[in-house]
Amino acid sequence: MEATERRRAAAEKVRVAEDAVEQLKAGFAGLGVTLPSLRVDPVSCAGNEPTPLVDLGRCNIDTALRLCEVLAEKESGHDG
């Protein structure tokens, strides 16, 4: 694989990760949850062959409890 193809493949991996982050943000927002640190981890995108990671980040206790609430609702079959 030549350098241009490697760069193109690397850029595509990062784009897929960015799309995943946007989908997660939208999905969480629809449930009333905001993860302020949700992002693509920039360090994982470094180098010639990046392996992007989605960083769900840190959240305060209110957000953690809201996530617990949403998960419990989904588990019980209620989409409250």
N, C-alpha and C positions, 0 to 999 in steps of 0.2 A: 504494500500500500504506500503510495507516495505521500509526501508531506501535505499537499493540498487536500487529498482525500482524508488524511488523518485529522487535519484541522476541521474539515467539514463534519466528520463523524463526531469529533469532540464538541463542536458547536451544537450539533443535533442533540447530544446527550444533555447538554446544559439547557437547551430549549425545552426538552421533555420535562426536565426537573422543574423549570420555571412554570410550565403549564400545570404540573401537578400541584405546585404551591398555590396557584390561582384557583384551581378547583377545590383544594382544601379550604382556602379562605372563604370561598363562596358557600361551600357546604356547611362549614362551621357557622358562618353568618346567618344562614337560614335556620340554624338551631339556636341562635342567640348567643353564640360563643365567639369570642375574638381571642386569638393567640397573637399577641403583639410581636413576638419574636419569630413567628413563622417565616421561613425564608429558605433559599438555597444556600447551603454552607459554602462560602467563597473559597475556603481552603481546599475543599474537596474538588474544586473546579480548576485548581492550579496544575501546572505541568503539561506535558505533551499528550497524555492520555488520561483526562480527568474522569473521575468516577463520582459524579455529583451526588451529594447527600441532601435530603430534605431535613432541615433543622426545625423541629417542632417547637423548640425554644423553651423558655421559662415562662411561667405564668404565676399570677398571684393566687392566693387561696380561694378567692371568690370564683375565679375562672376554673380552677381545679374542681371545686364543688359543683359548678354548673356542668362541667364535663361528666362528672359522676352522675348527676341528675339525668342528663340526656341519655347516657348509656343505660341507666336503670330503666328509663322509659322505653327505650328501644327493646331491651331485653324482655320487658313485661308485655310487649306488644302494643303499648300506648305511644302514640306519636304526639302527645300533649303539647 
